[in-house]
Amino acid sequence: MLIANSESSDITVKLKGLKIEKNTKDSMEGRIGEAENRVELKNKAGIMNVK
């Protein structure tokens, strides 16, 4: 499970197999497979890229 939150609204996520469940201007949530593990990213300013 991936959760990314950014107060600057600059979130880009490109992961193979990611199924996005929520995508707003400042938050993104998604799952890969069974989502047995969890990654949570928080950013107050700047650009967030996950590849």
All heavy atoms as a GROMACS GRO file, in nm:
protein
  390
    1MET      N    1   0.084  -0.117   0.000
    1MET     CA    2   0.000   0.000   0.000
    1MET      C    3   0.089   0.123   0.000
    1MET      O    4   0.189   0.128   0.071
    1MET     CB    5  -0.092   0.000   0.121
    1MET     CG    6  -0.173   0.126   0.135
    1MET     SD    7  -0.298   0.107   0.260
    1MET     CE    8  -0.434   0.172   0.170
    2LEU      N    9   0.055   0.221  -0.080
    2LEU     CA   10   0.130   0.347  -0.090
    2LEU      C   11   0.036   0.462  -0.057
    2LEU      O   12  -0.074   0.470  -0.111
    2LEU     CB   13   0.185   0.366  -0.231
    2LEU     CG   14   0.248   0.502  -0.257
    2LEU    CD1   15   0.384   0.510  -0.188
    2LEU    CD2   16   0.261   0.529  -0.404
    3ILE      N   17   0.081   0.548   0.034
    3ILE     CA   18   0.009   0.670   0.067
    3ILE      C   19   0.108   0.785   0.055
    3ILE      O   20   0.214   0.782   0.117
    3ILE     CB   21  -0.048   0.666   0.209
    3ILE    CG1   22  -0.145   0.549   0.224
    3ILE    CG2   23  -0.117   0.798   0.244
    3ILE    CD1   24  -0.189   0.523   0.367
    4ALA      N   25   0.076   0.885  -0.026
    4ALA     CA   26   0.163   1.001  -0.045
    4ALA      C   27   0.081   1.128  -0.022
    4ALA      O   28  -0.026   1.145  -0.081
    4ALA     CB   29   0.223   1.002  -0.185
    5ASN      N   30   0.130   1.215   0.066
    5ASN     CA   31   0.064   1.341   0.096
    5ASN      C   32   0.164   1.454   0.079
    5ASN      O   33   0.277   1.444   0.127
    5ASN     CB   34   0.011   1.343   0.239
    5ASN     CG   35  -0.096   1.241   0.262
    5ASN    OD1   36  -0.196   1.241   0.193
    5ASN    ND2   37  -0.075   1.153   0.357
    6SER      N   38   0.122   1.562   0.014
    6SER     CA   39   0.210   1.676  -0.007
    6SER      C   40   0.129   1.805   0.003
    6SER      O   41   0.026   1.819  -0.063
    6SER     CB   42   0.277   1.669  -0.144
    6SER     OG   43   0.355   1.784  -0.166
    7GLU      N   44   0.176   1.898   0.085
    7GLU     CA   45   0.108   2.027   0.096
    7GLU      C   46   0.134   2.114  -0.027
    7GLU      O   47   0.065   2.211  -0.050
    7GLU     CB   48   0.152   2.097   0.224
    7GLU     CG   49   0.103   2.027   0.348
    7GLU     CD   50   0.149   2.094   0.476
    7GLU    OE1   51   0.193   2.211   0.472
    7GLU    OE2   52   0.139   2.030   0.582
    8SER      N   53   0.235   2.079  -0.108
    8SER     CA   54   0.266   2.158  -0.226
    8SER      C   55   0.195   2.108  -0.352
    8SER      O   56   0.207   2.167  -0.457
    8SER     CB   57   0.418   2.158  -0.250
    8SER     OG   58   0.461   2.030  -0.290
    9SER      N   59   0.125   2.000  -0.343
    9SER     CA   60   0.046   1.938  -0.452
    9SER      C   61   0.130   1.892  -0.571
    9SER      O   62   0.081   1.883  -0.682
    9SER     CB   63  -0.066   2.031  -0.499
    9SER     OG   64  -0.016   2.141  -0.571
   10ASP      N   65   0.257   1.864  -0.551
   10ASP     CA   66   0.345   1.814  -0.658
   10ASP      C   67   0.378   1.667  -0.635
   10ASP      O   68   0.487   1.634  -0.591
   10ASP     CB   69   0.475   1.896  -0.665
   10ASP     CG   70   0.451   2.039  -0.707
   10ASP    OD1   71   0.358   2.061  -0.785
   10ASP    OD2   72   0.526   2.126  -0.662
   11ILE      N   73   0.286   1.576  -0.664
   11ILE     CA   74   0.307   1.433  -0.642
   11ILE      C   75   0.302   1.362  -0.777
   11ILE      O   76   0.206   1.375  -0.852
   11ILE     CB   77   0.199   1.372  -0.551
   11ILE    CG1   78   0.198   1.440  -0.414
   11ILE    CG2   79   0.221   1.222  -0.534
   11ILE    CD1   80   0.083   1.398  -0.326
   12THR      N   81   0.408   1.286  -0.806
   12THR     CA   82   0.413   1.202  -0.925
   12THR      C   83   0.453   1.062  -0.882
   12THR      O   84   0.557   1.045  -0.819
   12THR     CB   85   0.516   1.254  -1.026
   12THR    OG1   86   0.484   1.389  -1.061
   12THR    CG2   87   0.517   1.169  -1.151
   13VAL      N   88   0.371   0.962  -0.912
   13VAL     CA   89   0.400   0.824  -0.876
   13VAL      C   90   0.393   0.738  -1.001
   13VAL      O   91   0.292   0.740  -1.071
   13VAL     CB   92   0.301   0.771  -0.769
   13VAL    CG1   93   0.330   0.627  -0.737
   13VAL    CG2   94   0.307   0.856  -0.643
   14LYS      N   95   0.501   0.666  -1.027
   14LYS     CA   96   0.507   0.574  -1.141
   14LYS      C   97   0.564   0.442  -1.092
   14LYS      O   98   0.684   0.423  -1.091
   14LYS     CB   99   0.594   0.631  -1.252
   14LYS     CG  100   0.540   0.758  -1.314
   14LYS     CD  101   0.629   0.809  -1.423
   14LYS     CE  102   0.577   0.939  -1.478
   14LYS     NZ  103   0.666   0.995  -1.580
   15LEU      N  104   0.479   0.353  -1.048
   15LEU     CA  105   0.520   0.221  -0.999
   15LEU      C  106   0.446   0.114  -1.078
   15LEU      O  107   0.324   0.122  -1.095
   15LEU     CB  108   0.490   0.205  -0.850
   15LEU     CG  109   0.567   0.297  -0.755
   15LEU    CD1  110   0.515   0.281  -0.613
   15LEU    CD2  111   0.715   0.266  -0.760
   16LYS      N  112   0.518   0.016  -1.124
   16LYS     CA  113   0.459  -0.093  -1.201
   16LYS      C  114   0.357  -0.168  -1.115
   16LYS      O  115   0.386  -0.208  -1.003
   16LYS     CB  116   0.569  -0.190  -1.247
   16LYS     CG  117   0.520  -0.297  -1.339
   16LYS     CD  118   0.634  -0.383  -1.387
   16LYS     CE  119   0.584  -0.491  -1.478
   16LYS     NZ  120   0.694  -0.572  -1.532
   17GLY      N  121   0.238  -0.184  -1.167
   17GLY     CA  122   0.133  -0.259  -1.099
   17GLY      C  123   0.054  -0.179  -0.998
   17GLY      O  124  -0.034  -0.233  -0.932
   18LEU      N  125   0.079  -0.049  -0.983
   18LEU     CA  126   0.007   0.032  -0.886
   18LEU      C  127  -0.135   0.058  -0.933
   18LEU      O  128  -0.158   0.106  -1.043
   18LEU     CB  129   0.079   0.166  -0.863
   18LEU     CG  130   0.012   0.262  -0.765
   18LEU    CD1  131   0.016   0.204  -0.624
   18LEU    CD2  132   0.079   0.398  -0.768
   19LYS      N  133  -0.230   0.024  -0.848
   19LYS     CA  134  -0.371   0.052  -0.874
   19LYS      C  135  -0.411   0.168  -0.783
   19LYS      O  136  -0.419   0.153  -0.662
   19LYS     CB  137  -0.457  -0.070  -0.846
   19LYS     CG  138  -0.428  -0.184  -0.941
   19LYS     CD  139  -0.512  -0.305  -0.910
   19LYS     CE  140  -0.470  -0.420  -1.001
   19LYS     NZ  141  -0.541  -0.543  -0.969
   20ILE      N  142  -0.435   0.283  -0.843
   20ILE     CA  143  -0.466   0.404  -0.766
   20ILE      C  144  -0.611   0.398  -0.718
   20ILE      O  145  -0.703   0.376  -0.796
   20ILE     CB  146  -0.439   0.529  -0.850
   20ILE    CG1  147  -0.291   0.536  -0.884
   20ILE    CG2  148  -0.484   0.654  -0.775
   20ILE    CD1  149  -0.252   0.646  -0.979
   21GLU      N  150  -0.628   0.418  -0.587
   21GLU     CA  151  -0.761   0.418  -0.527
   21GLU      C  152  -0.810   0.558  -0.496
   21GLU      O  153  -0.930   0.583  -0.491
   21GLU     CB  154  -0.759   0.334  -0.399
   21GLU     CG  155  -0.726   0.188  -0.426
   21GLU     CD  156  -0.713   0.106  -0.300
   21GLU    OE1  157  -0.705   0.162  -0.190
   21GLU    OE2  158  -0.711  -0.018  -0.313
   22LYS      N  159  -0.717   0.651  -0.471
   22LYS     CA  160  -0.752   0.790  -0.441
   22LYS      C  161  -0.645   0.878  -0.502
   22LYS      O  162  -0.526   0.854  -0.486
   22LYS     CB  163  -0.757   0.811  -0.289
   22LYS     CG  164  -0.785   0.953  -0.247
   22LYS     CD  165  -0.780   0.967  -0.096
   22LYS     CE  166  -0.794   1.113  -0.056
   22LYS     NZ  167  -0.776   1.130   0.089
   23ASN      N  168  -0.687   0.982  -0.574
   23ASN     CA  169  -0.591   1.073  -0.635
   23ASN      C  170  -0.651   1.213  -0.635
   23ASN      O  171  -0.739   1.244  -0.714
   23ASN     CB  172  -0.558   1.028  -0.778
   23ASN     CG  173  -0.443   1.105  -0.836
   23ASN    OD1  174  -0.380   1.187  -0.770
   23ASN    ND2  175  -0.416   1.081  -0.962
   24THR      N  176  -0.605   1.296  -0.542
   24THR     CA  177  -0.647   1.436  -0.536
   24THR      C  178  -0.525   1.523  -0.558
   24THR      O  179  -0.414   1.472  -0.574
   24THR     CB  180  -0.712   1.469  -0.399
   24THR    OG1  181  -0.613   1.455  -0.296
   24THR    CG2  182  -0.830   1.377  -0.370
   25LYS      N  183  -0.542   1.654  -0.556
   25LYS     CA  184  -0.429   1.742  -0.584
   25LYS      C  185  -0.318   1.732  -0.480
   25LYS      O  186  -0.203   1.760  -0.510
   25LYS     CB  187  -0.474   1.886  -0.600
   25LYS     CG  188  -0.519   1.951  -0.471
   25LYS     CD  189  -0.551   2.097  -0.496
   25LYS     CE  190  -0.576   2.165  -0.362
   25LYS     NZ  191  -0.582   2.308  -0.375
   26ASP      N  192  -0.349   1.691  -0.357
   26ASP     CA  193  -0.246   1.684  -0.253
   26ASP      C  194  -0.233   1.548  -0.186
   26ASP      O  195  -0.164   1.534  -0.085
   26ASP     CB  196  -0.269   1.792  -0.148
   26ASP     CG  197  -0.405   1.780  -0.080
   26ASP    OD1  198  -0.484   1.693  -0.119
   26ASP    OD2  199  -0.432   1.859   0.012
   27SER      N  200  -0.298   1.445  -0.241
   27SER     CA  201  -0.292   1.312  -0.181
   27SER      C  202  -0.310   1.203  -0.286
   27SER      O  203  -0.386   1.220  -0.381
   27SER     CB  204  -0.401   1.299  -0.075
   27SER     OG  205  -0.399   1.172  -0.016
   28MET      N  206  -0.239   1.092  -0.268
   28MET     CA  207  -0.254   0.977  -0.357
   28MET      C  208  -0.245   0.850  -0.274
   28MET      O  209  -0.158   0.838  -0.188
   28MET     CB  210  -0.145   0.977  -0.464
   28MET     CG  211  -0.157   0.860  -0.560
   28MET     SD  212  -0.031   0.861  -0.689
   28MET     CE  213  -0.088   0.998  -0.786
   29GLU      N  214  -0.336   0.757  -0.298
   29GLU     CA  215  -0.334   0.626  -0.232
   29GLU      C  216  -0.351   0.518  -0.337
   29GLU      O  217  -0.429   0.535  -0.431
   29GLU     CB  218  -0.445   0.615  -0.129
   29GLU     CG  219  -0.430   0.707  -0.012
   29GLU     CD  220  -0.539   0.691   0.091
   29GLU    OE1  221  -0.610   0.588   0.089
   29GLU    OE2  222  -0.555   0.781   0.173
   30GLY      N  223  -0.277   0.409  -0.320
   30GLY     CA  224  -0.290   0.299  -0.414
   30GLY      C  225  -0.233   0.170  -0.357
   30GLY      O  226  -0.176   0.168  -0.250
   31ARG      N  227  -0.252   0.062  -0.432
   31ARG     CA  228  -0.208  -0.071  -0.389
   31ARG      C  229  -0.133  -0.141  -0.502
   31ARG      O  230  -0.165  -0.125  -0.618
   31ARG     CB  231  -0.327  -0.158  -0.351
   31ARG     CG  232  -0.401  -0.112  -0.232
   31ARG     CD  233  -0.522  -0.203  -0.207
   31ARG     NE  234  -0.591  -0.161  -0.088
   31ARG     CZ  235  -0.569  -0.212   0.033
   31ARG    NH1  236  -0.484  -0.308   0.048
   31ARG    NH2  237  -0.634  -0.167   0.138
   32ILE      N  238  -0.038  -0.222  -0.460
   32ILE     CA  239   0.029  -0.314  -0.551
   32ILE      C  240   0.008  -0.453  -0.493
   32ILE      O  241   0.045  -0.478  -0.378
   32ILE     CB  242   0.180  -0.284  -0.564
   32ILE    CG1  243   0.201  -0.145  -0.624
   32ILE    CG2  244   0.248  -0.390  -0.651
   32ILE    CD1  245   0.345  -0.101  -0.629
   33GLY      N  246  -0.054  -0.540  -0.569
   33GLY     CA  247  -0.078  -0.677  -0.522
   33GLY      C  248  -0.167  -0.681  -0.399
   33GLY      O  249  -0.267  -0.611  -0.391
   34GLU      N  250  -0.128  -0.761  -0.300
   34GLU     CA  251  -0.206  -0.779  -0.178
   34GLU      C  252  -0.184  -0.666  -0.077
   34GLU      O  253  -0.251  -0.662   0.025
   34GLU     CB  254  -0.171  -0.913  -0.113
   34GLU     CG  255  -0.205  -1.033  -0.197
   34GLU     CD  256  -0.354  -1.048  -0.218
   34GLU    OE1  257  -0.432  -1.028  -0.124
   34GLU    OE2  258  -0.394  -1.080  -0.333
   35ALA      N  259  -0.092  -0.578  -0.103
   35ALA     CA  260  -0.060  -0.464  -0.015
   35ALA      C  261  -0.026  -0.510   0.126
   35ALA      O  262  -0.076  -0.457   0.224
   35ALA     CB  263  -0.174  -0.363  -0.016
   36GLU      N  264   0.061  -0.611   0.137
   36GLU     CA  265   0.100  -0.663   0.267
   36GLU      C  266   0.189  -0.566   0.344
   36GLU      O  267   0.196  -0.571   0.466
   36GLU     CB  268   0.173  -0.796   0.250
   36GLU     CG  269   0.083  -0.905   0.195
   36GLU     CD  270   0.158  -1.034   0.169
   36GLU    OE1  271   0.276  -1.044   0.202
   36GLU    OE2  272   0.095  -1.126   0.114
   37ASN      N  273   0.258  -0.477   0.274
   37ASN     CA  274   0.343  -0.376   0.337
   37ASN      C  275   0.289  -0.238   0.304
   37ASN      O  276   0.213  -0.220   0.210
   37ASN     CB  277   0.487  -0.388   0.285
   37ASN     CG  278   0.547  -0.522   0.321
   37ASN    OD1  279   0.558  -0.557   0.437
   37ASN    ND2  280   0.582  -0.599   0.220
   38ARG      N  281   0.330  -0.140   0.384
   38ARG     CA  282   0.278  -0.004   0.368
   38ARG      C  283   0.392   0.096   0.361
   38ARG      O  284   0.486   0.090   0.440
   38ARG     CB  285   0.188   0.028   0.486
   38ARG     CG  286   0.129   0.164   0.485
   38ARG     CD  287   0.041   0.181   0.607
   38ARG     NE  288  -0.010   0.316   0.610
   38ARG     CZ  289  -0.124   0.349   0.664
   38ARG    NH1  290  -0.198   0.257   0.723
   38ARG    NH2  291  -0.164   0.472   0.665
   39VAL      N  292   0.382   0.188   0.266
   39VAL     CA  293   0.477   0.298   0.254
   39VAL      C  294   0.396   0.426   0.262
   39VAL      O  295   0.297   0.444   0.189
   39VAL     CB  296   0.553   0.295   0.119
   39VAL    CG1  297   0.639   0.419   0.103
   39VAL    CG2  298   0.635   0.170   0.107
   40GLU      N  299   0.435   0.514   0.354
   40GLU     CA  300   0.365   0.642   0.369
   40GLU      C  301   0.467   0.754   0.354
   40GLU      O  302   0.569   0.757   0.424
   40GLU     CB  303   0.296   0.650   0.504
   40GLU     CG  304   0.207   0.770   0.516
   40GLU     CD  305   0.114   0.762   0.636
   40GLU    OE1  306   0.094   0.653   0.691
   40GLU    OE2  307   0.060   0.867   0.673
   41LEU      N  308   0.441   0.845   0.261
   41LEU     CA  309   0.530   0.956   0.233
   41LEU      C  310   0.458   1.088   0.262
   41LEU      O  311   0.343   1.105   0.223
   41LEU     CB  312   0.572   0.955   0.085
   41LEU     CG  313   0.630   0.823   0.033
   41LEU    CD1  314   0.637   0.825  -0.117
   41LEU    CD2  315   0.767   0.801   0.093
   42LYS      N  316   0.526   1.178   0.332
   42LYS     CA  317   0.469   1.309   0.363
   42LYS      C  318   0.570   1.416   0.325
   42LYS      O  319   0.689   1.402   0.350
   42LYS     CB  320   0.436   1.320   0.511
   42LYS     CG  321   0.328   1.226   0.555
   42LYS     CD  322   0.295   1.244   0.700
   42LYS     CE  323   0.186   1.146   0.741
   42LYS     NZ  324   0.144   1.166   0.879
   43ASN      N  325   0.520   1.523   0.263
   43ASN     CA  326   0.605   1.630   0.217
   43ASN      C  327   0.533   1.763   0.241
   43ASN      O  328   0.418   1.778   0.206
   43ASN     CB  329   0.632   1.609   0.068
   43ASN     CG  330   0.733   1.706   0.013
   43ASN    OD1  331   0.807   1.770   0.086
   43ASN    ND2  332   0.736   1.717  -0.118
   44LYS      N  333   0.604   1.858   0.302
   44LYS     CA  334   0.543   1.989   0.326
   44LYS      C  335   0.568   2.085   0.212
   44LYS      O  336   0.488   2.173   0.186
   44LYS     CB  337   0.596   2.048   0.457
   44LYS     CG  338   0.546   1.974   0.577
   44LYS     CD  339   0.578   2.048   0.704
   44LYS     CE  340   0.518   1.970   0.820
   44LYS     NZ  341   0.521   2.045   0.942
   45ALA      N  342   0.680   2.072   0.142
   45ALA     CA  343   0.711   2.163   0.032
   45ALA      C  344   0.803   2.092  -0.067
   45ALA      O  345   0.879   2.004  -0.030
   45ALA     CB  346   0.780   2.288   0.085
   46GLY      N  347   0.795   2.131  -0.192
   46GLY     CA  348   0.880   2.072  -0.293
   46GLY      C  349   0.811   1.968  -0.376
   46GLY      O  350   0.692   1.948  -0.367
   47ILE      N  351   0.888   1.899  -0.458
   47ILE     CA  352   0.836   1.800  -0.551
   47ILE      C  353   0.860   1.660  -0.497
   47ILE      O  354   0.967   1.630  -0.446
   47ILE     CB  355   0.906   1.815  -0.688
   47ILE    CG1  356   0.874   1.953  -0.746
   47ILE    CG2  357   0.861   1.706  -0.784
   47ILE    CD1  358   0.954   1.988  -0.867
   48MET      N  359   0.760   1.573  -0.509
   48MET     CA  360   0.770   1.434  -0.466
   48MET      C  361   0.756   1.344  -0.588
   48MET      O  362   0.651   1.344  -0.651
   48MET     CB  363   0.663   1.402  -0.363
   48MET     CG  364   0.671   1.262  -0.307
   48MET     SD  365   0.535   1.216  -0.197
   48MET     CE  366   0.541   1.342  -0.073
   49ASN      N  367   0.861   1.270  -0.622
   49ASN     CA  368   0.857   1.174  -0.733
   49ASN      C  369   0.888   1.036  -0.677
   49ASN      O  370   0.987   1.018  -0.607
   49ASN     CB  371   0.962   1.208  -0.840
   49ASN     CG  372   0.932   1.334  -0.914
   49ASN    OD1  373   0.821   1.353  -0.961
   49ASN    ND2  374   1.029   1.422  -0.924
   50VAL      N  375   0.805   0.938  -0.711
   50VAL     CA  376   0.826   0.799  -0.671
   50VAL      C  377   0.824   0.716  -0.797
   50VAL      O  378   0.727   0.717  -0.871
   50VAL     CB  379   0.717   0.751  -0.572
   50VAL    CG1  380   0.744   0.608  -0.531
   50VAL    CG2  381   0.711   0.842  -0.450
   51LYS      N  382   0.936   0.642  -0.824
   51LYS     CA  383   0.944   0.560  -0.945
   51LYS      C  384   0.988   0.421  -0.908
   51LYS      O  385   1.062   0.400  -0.818
   51LYS     CB  386   1.042   0.620  -1.044
   51LYS     CG  387   0.998   0.757  -1.093
   51LYS     CD  388   1.099   0.812  -1.190
   51LYS     CE  389   1.056   0.949  -1.235
   51LYS     NZ  390   1.146   1.006  -1.331
   0.00000   0.00000   0.00000
